[in-house]
Amino acid sequence: MKTKEKGRGRRAAVLCAGTMMYALLFALGSQIDSSGQTEPRVTLLRFLAALPVGGAALFALLEGVFPRLARGKTLEAGADQGEKPFCTAGAFLLILLSFVPMLLIQYPGSFMYDTQRQTFQVATGQYTTFHPLLHTLFLGLCLSAYDVLQSFERCAALYSVLQMTMMAGAFALTCASISRSCSRRAARAATAFFCLYPAHMAFASNCIKDSLFSAFFALWIACCLETVYTRERTRGQTARLILSGVLACLMRNNMIYALLAWLVILILQRKRMGRLARCALLIAVLAYGANQGLVALTDASGGSVGEMLCVPMQQLSRAYRDANACFSEEDRETMDALFEEQSYTRYEPTLADPVKLGIRTDALQAEPMRALRMWLRIGRQCPGIYLDAFLNTALPFLYPYREYQVAAPYIETGMQYGVLTSPFGQEPIVQPRRFAAIRTWMDEHIWATGADGVPVVRELFNCGLIIWLMLLCVLRAAYEGEWPVFFVLLLAVLLWCTYLLGPVMQGRYLYPFVCILPALLAGCGGRRRAQPQKIKRINVKEEQTNERDTL
């Protein structure tokens, strides 16, 4: 009886917390989506109006939809041995082939974003940790094939093919993990998802760290869930778990921050999560050691602290624009000392780069408390402006927006002028003209706006919908009392929190959460394997003796 009451209390608490979370995100996000600013009275009214609707919808999902999806119950060990096993190699080939059409359209691939800076590092040998060293060295390895290939275009194609192969391999292993922990039907559905979801095609041949990171992160989450679902401890499973975790950390600093916070949670829950806690600790040590080894090998310099201060810099800049009277003469002097050429006057609500690129990191590091005191003092005077500054940058990750209104394109594709060749003094790579019309149409209608004008596809690219679905999976695990699964999914939530502090919200920041959806949804609606029962050995002689005594 106590267990039932405890279960009811847990479910009521989760339902209440989830309803309030979604209602608050709606109350704030709907205002930012329409006008770019919030008002306390409107926020309260919309929050109260959303509570009953959100509560009813969440209750229907947690009590109706998800239980029906999982009505296949638990698979007994060995129950499906007679069926054809999941073919990992076949999944790999299907996924890889699905990437080829986009490579042909964008041949030799998409090289935008920060690729030019990384190419400059490769050309000069002056490396920094501003970008993941492993990714920069991987790009440099492909460019070093110029002596053999005699063409930077072929070097770019080599990079694209190698990245596509690694991503297809990671996704195929993810599907295989889902097959072992859930069901082959879920694994086949995951394979179809990786083949058909448009974002995978766009990022597979896109030279950004986010592509490889997302693939490794998806494999890591799937392996973690396999560990808690099956409770198996095979060498292959452990190797995949550790390798994918280390590679994910080496490809994204955000992952390191999320991992450290997650490790603390696992240690506090060591009775439930002891094995994963040990693996997470080992991954953190290996990733740190590998990164330090790369730093020593390349003599790389440190990155910029300004990347971590996008939100407070945006808040100060918006406050200077909207509440200039709050700044004293001393505050204005501090702002001029912190920003070059008064970059704080170039505030852009959805993009921190115009302000961030003007931060004087040396002045900030010389007097950090001076900047902190000013930030706190201004914030006390205009907290609403600070909130709006944060929400405008983070909105796509908080609320299912009506249309993509960010200053930066949703996904940047194509070949930036001289991106791979200028540092080497070579002529720019020119993409073939045969698919120029298709590239132009896709740039205008798909990549620039997240397919705002294309029905159905626009929902697939809506950042807010993806994040709300991920949070729903986390709530479901807590609602059902599946605490090991819940603590695994907390890693994705922690990673999401690090992205909220970033300079802009684009499709590449959403991509990791797109890649983990098959594993998350398979756990919600799939059939899980039961843990194999240990067979007790029976002493035959003792059994015969007992039978004789009975007679």
C-alpha positions, 0 to 999 in steps of 0.5 A: 500500500505504501508503495502504491501511495508513493507511486501516486505521489511521485506521479502527481509531483512529476505531472505538476512540475512538468505542467508548470514548466511547459506553462512557463515556457509558453508564457515567456516564449509566446511573448518573445516570439511575437514582440521580442519582450515580456511583461510581468502581467501578461506572463502571469495571465498566460501562465495561469491560462496554460496550466489547465491545458498543459496539465491535461495534455501532459496527463494524456501523454503520460497516462494514455499515449506512452503506455499504449506505445509500450503495451508490447511489454518486456521481451524475455531473454532469448524470446526472439532468437529465432528471428533474423538479427538486426544487421548493423552492416546493412544499417551502415550501408543504408545510412551512408547511401542516404548521405550521398545525394546531398554530397553530390548536390553540395560537392565537395561538401559544405565548408562554412562557419569556423572552417577558415580559422581552422584552415589558417591554423593548419597552414601556419601551425599556430593552433589554439583550443578555441576550436576542438583540436581533434577536429582541427587536426582531422581537417589538417590530415585531409588537407595534407593529402594535397601532395597525393591528390593534387587538388584542394577540391579532392581534399575537401571531398576526402574530408566529406567522405570520411566524416560521412563514413564515421557518422554512418558507423556511429549511427549504425552502432546506435541502432544496434544498441537500440536493438539490444536494449529495446527491440529490432522494430525500434532499431529499424525505425531508428535506421529509417530516421537516420536515413530520412531525417533532412538534418542528417543529410545536411550535416553529414558532409558539412565541415563542422565539429557539431556533426561528428560530435552529434553522432558520437553523442547519440552513440554514447546515450544509446550505450548508456541506456543499453547499460541500464536496460540490460544490465549487461557488462560485456567488453564490447559494450564497455568499449563502445561506451567509453570510446564514444564518450571520449570522442564526444568530449574531444569534439565539444567543450560543452560536453565536458562541462555537462559531463562534470556536472553529470558525474556529480549527480551519478556519484550522489546516486552511486547505488543506482548508477555506480557503474556509469559513474565509474565509466563517466569518471574514466571518460573524463580522465581519458578525455582530459589526458587526450586533449592535454596530449594534443595541446602539448603535441601542437603547442596550442594556445588557449581559447577566448573566455569571451565565448562563455560570457555571451549572455551577460554581455548581451544583457548589458548591451540591451540594458544600455540600449533600453535603460541608458539612465541606469548607467553611471559615468563610471559604468560607461567608462567600464563599458568602454574598457570592456568593449572595443569601439563600443561594440555594445552599441551594436546589439543584435537580439538573436545573435551575440557575435556583434557584441562578443567579438568586441570584448577585450578579454585582457581588460576583463581578466585584469579586473573581473570583479569590476565587471561583475559588480557593474553587471549585478548592479544594472541587473538589480535595476532592470531585471526584465531587460536581462530576462528579455536579453536571454530569452531573445537569444535562447528562444528557439531552444525554449519554445516552438516558435512560429517562424525562424527569426534568428539573424544567422541562417538556420544551417549554413551550407555551401563553400565560403570563398577561399575557405580552404585555399586562401591560407595556402595561397591557392585559387578558391574552390568553385562548386560544380554548376550542375546543381546550382539551381537546386542549391539556390532553392534549398539555401533560400527555402530550407537552410536559411529559414529552417523550412518555414514555408514547407509544411511538415518539414518546418516542424522537423526543423523547429528547435522548440518542438525537438527540445519539448519532446526531449523534455517530455521523455525525461518527464516520462522516465521520472513519472514511471519511476525509471530512475536509472533511465532518468539519470541518463537522460539528465546528461542531455538536459545538462548539455542543453543548458550549456547551449542556452548560454551560447551566442546564437541558436542555429540548427547545428546546436540543435543537431545533437538532440535530434540524433538522440531522439531514436534512443529516447523514444525507443525507451518510451514506446519500445519493448525492453528486454528482461534481465536474464535470470540466473539459473541455480545449479541443482545438486542431483545427489541431494535431490535424489536423497530428498525424494527417497526420504519422501517415499 
